């Protein structure tokens, strides 16, 4: 009887592991290995993610992330191609600091990057958010630029079709810093009035 418990426990763990694996599928997009894309991608996206500047990337289910390195000239050319994509909001999000590649499984080793491109399946996102049958189709495709690398903000040329947004990191830092300053000021005034 004692031997059956470890065997049953091992079987339960193995089944639980299989169930977890069945819920998500993912892998790397190695540098130099062409990416085929999917039927739902906007026309031109497959060519955009297969440029020489791509250093890697990964996918989980139907969402992809691609990493790139290059200078302002290479990024401007990339953005010109990106601006021609149809049926997707065109967004460029600016981040302070150096970007780093990363995957959910931490392999390969993270490396510095200058920009990334992320795709998100609208139907899958809607289903996860609402729990209902999706009514949306297509992909949202967003570009992230990291300003601590090879591309300087003053050299940036962004086509007017692309909306530019801040990642919010600097704004959050400033708000937190100002709140701390205010607390110190109030505490000093309170001490002074005693």
C-alpha positions as CSV (number, residue, x, y, z in Angstrom):
1,X,0.0,0.0,0.0
2,X,2.8,2.4,0.8
3,X,4.3,2.0,-2.6
4,X,1.0,3.0,-4.4
5,X,0.8,6.4,-2.8
6,X,4.1,7.7,-4.3
7,X,3.1,6.2,-7.7
8,X,-0.3,7.8,-7.6
9,X,1.2,11.1,-6.5
10,X,3.8,11.0,-9.3
11,X,1.0,10.3,-11.8
12,X,-1.1,13.2,-10.5
13,X,1.9,15.6,-10.8
14,X,2.5,14.3,-14.4
15,X,-1.1,14.9,-15.3
16,X,-1.1,18.4,-13.7
17,X,2.0,19.2,-15.7
18,X,0.4,18.1,-19.0
19,X,-2.7,20.2,-18.2
20,X,-0.5,23.3,-17.7
21,X,1.4,22.7,-20.9
22,X,-1.9,22.4,-22.8
23,X,-3.0,25.9,-21.8
24,X,-0.2,27.8,-23.4
25,X,2.1,27.1,-26.4
26,X,5.3,29.2,-26.8
27,X,8.8,29.2,-28.3
28,X,11.6,31.5,-29.3
29,X,12.0,33.3,-32.6
30,X,15.7,32.9,-33.1
31,X,17.8,35.5,-34.9
32,X,18.1,34.7,-38.6
33,X,15.3,32.1,-38.6
34,X,12.4,33.5,-40.8
35,X,9.0,34.0,-39.1
36,X,6.0,32.8,-41.1
37,X,3.4,34.9,-39.3
38,X,-0.3,34.0,-39.2
39,X,-3.3,34.5,-41.5
40,X,-4.7,37.3,-39.2
41,X,-1.5,39.5,-39.3
42,X,-1.8,42.8,-41.2
43,X,-0.3,42.7,-44.7
44,X,3.4,43.6,-44.5
45,X,4.0,42.5,-40.9
46,X,5.7,39.3,-41.9
47,X,8.3,41.3,-43.9
48,X,8.7,43.8,-41.2
49,X,9.6,41.3,-38.5
50,X,12.0,39.4,-40.8
51,X,14.5,42.3,-41.3
52,X,18.2,41.8,-40.5
53,X,18.0,44.1,-37.4
54,X,15.8,41.4,-35.6
55,X,17.9,39.9,-32.8
56,X,15.2,37.4,-31.6
57,X,11.8,37.2,-30.0
58,X,9.2,34.7,-28.8
59,X,5.6,33.8,-29.1
60,X,3.0,32.6,-26.5
61,X,-0.2,31.3,-28.1
62,X,-1.1,33.7,-30.9
63,X,0.9,36.7,-29.5
64,X,4.4,37.5,-30.6
65,X,7.2,39.8,-29.4
66,X,10.2,40.6,-31.6
67,X,13.5,42.3,-30.6
68,X,15.7,44.6,-32.7
69,X,19.0,46.5,-32.6
70,X,20.0,49.3,-34.8
71,X,20.6,53.0,-35.2
72,X,18.2,55.9,-35.8
73,X,18.4,55.4,-39.6
74,X,17.5,51.7,-39.3
75,X,14.6,52.5,-36.9
76,X,13.3,55.3,-39.2
77,X,13.2,52.8,-42.1
78,X,11.4,50.3,-39.8
79,X,8.8,52.9,-38.8
80,X,8.2,53.8,-42.4
81,X,7.3,50.1,-43.1
82,X,5.3,49.9,-39.8
83,X,3.3,53.0,-40.8
84,X,2.0,51.2,-43.9
85,X,0.4,48.4,-41.9
86,X,-3.4,48.4,-42.2
87,X,-6.1,47.3,-39.7
88,X,-4.1,48.0,-36.6
89,X,-3.6,51.0,-34.3
90,X,-0.1,52.4,-35.0
91,X,1.5,53.1,-31.6
92,X,5.1,53.9,-30.7
93,X,5.7,53.8,-26.9
94,X,8.9,55.6,-25.6
95,X,10.8,54.1,-22.7
96,X,13.7,55.6,-20.8
97,X,16.8,53.5,-20.3
98,X,18.2,50.5,-22.1
99,X,15.8,47.8,-23.3
100,X,16.5,44.1,-22.7
101,X,15.2,41.1,-24.5
102,X,13.3,38.7,-22.3
103,X,11.1,35.6,-22.6
104,X,8.7,34.0,-20.2
105,X,11.1,31.1,-19.8
106,X,14.3,33.3,-19.3
107,X,16.1,31.7,-22.3
108,X,18.1,32.7,-24.2
109,X,20.1,35.1,-21.9
110,X,18.6,38.6,-22.0
111,X,20.5,41.0,-24.3
112,X,20.4,44.8,-24.9
113,X,17.9,45.9,-27.5
114,X,16.9,49.2,-29.1
115,X,13.3,48.5,-30.0
116,X,10.7,45.8,-29.9
117,X,7.4,45.0,-31.7
118,X,4.5,43.2,-30.0
119,X,1.5,41.6,-31.6
120,X,-1.7,40.9,-29.7
121,X,-4.6,38.8,-31.0
122,X,-7.8,40.9,-30.5
123,X,-10.2,38.0,-30.3
124,X,-8.1,36.1,-27.7
125,X,-7.6,39.3,-25.7
126,X,-11.4,40.0,-25.8
127,X,-12.2,36.4,-24.8
128,X,-9.8,36.5,-21.8
129,X,-11.1,40.0,-20.7
130,X,-14.8,39.2,-21.1
131,X,-15.1,35.5,-20.9
132,X,-17.5,35.7,-23.9
133,X,-17.3,34.7,-27.5
134,X,-15.1,37.3,-29.3
135,X,-16.5,39.7,-31.9
136,X,-13.1,41.3,-32.7
137,X,-10.6,40.0,-35.3
138,X,-7.1,40.9,-36.3
139,X,-4.1,42.0,-34.3
140,X,-2.9,45.1,-32.5
141,X,0.8,45.8,-33.3
142,X,2.7,48.1,-31.0
143,X,6.3,49.3,-31.2
144,X,8.4,50.1,-28.1
145,X,11.5,52.2,-28.3
146,X,14.1,52.2,-25.5
147,X,16.0,55.5,-25.4
148,X,19.1,54.3,-23.5
149,X,20.7,52.6,-26.4
150,X,21.7,53.4,-30.0
151,X,18.8,55.8,-30.8
152,X,18.7,59.3,-29.5
153,X,15.3,61.1,-29.3
154,X,16.7,64.1,-31.3
155,X,17.4,61.8,-34.2
156,X,13.9,60.3,-34.2
157,X,11.8,60.7,-37.4
158,X,8.3,59.3,-36.8
159,X,5.7,59.1,-39.6
160,X,2.6,61.1,-38.8
161,X,0.4,58.1,-39.1
162,X,1.9,56.7,-35.8
163,X,0.7,57.9,-32.4
164,X,3.6,58.4,-30.0
165,X,3.0,57.7,-26.2
166,X,5.2,57.8,-23.1
167,X,5.5,54.5,-21.2
168,X,4.6,56.5,-18.1
169,X,7.8,55.4,-16.2
170,X,9.2,59.0,-16.0
171,X,5.8,60.5,-15.1
172,X,5.3,57.9,-12.3
173,X,8.8,58.6,-11.0
174,X,8.1,62.4,-10.9
175,X,4.7,61.9,-9.2
176,X,6.3,59.7,-6.5
177,X,9.2,62.1,-6.0
178,X,6.9,65.1,-5.7
179,X,4.7,63.3,-3.2
180,X,7.8,62.5,-1.1
181,X,8.9,66.1,-1.3
182,X,5.5,67.3,-0.2
183,X,5.5,64.9,2.8
184,X,8.9,66.2,3.9
185,X,7.8,69.8,3.5
186,X,4.6,69.2,5.5
187,X,6.5,67.4,8.2
188,X,9.1,70.3,8.4
189,X,6.3,72.8,8.6
190,X,4.6,70.8,11.3
191,X,7.8,70.6,13.4
192,X,8.5,74.3,12.9
193,X,5.0,75.3,14.1
194,X,5.5,73.4,17.4
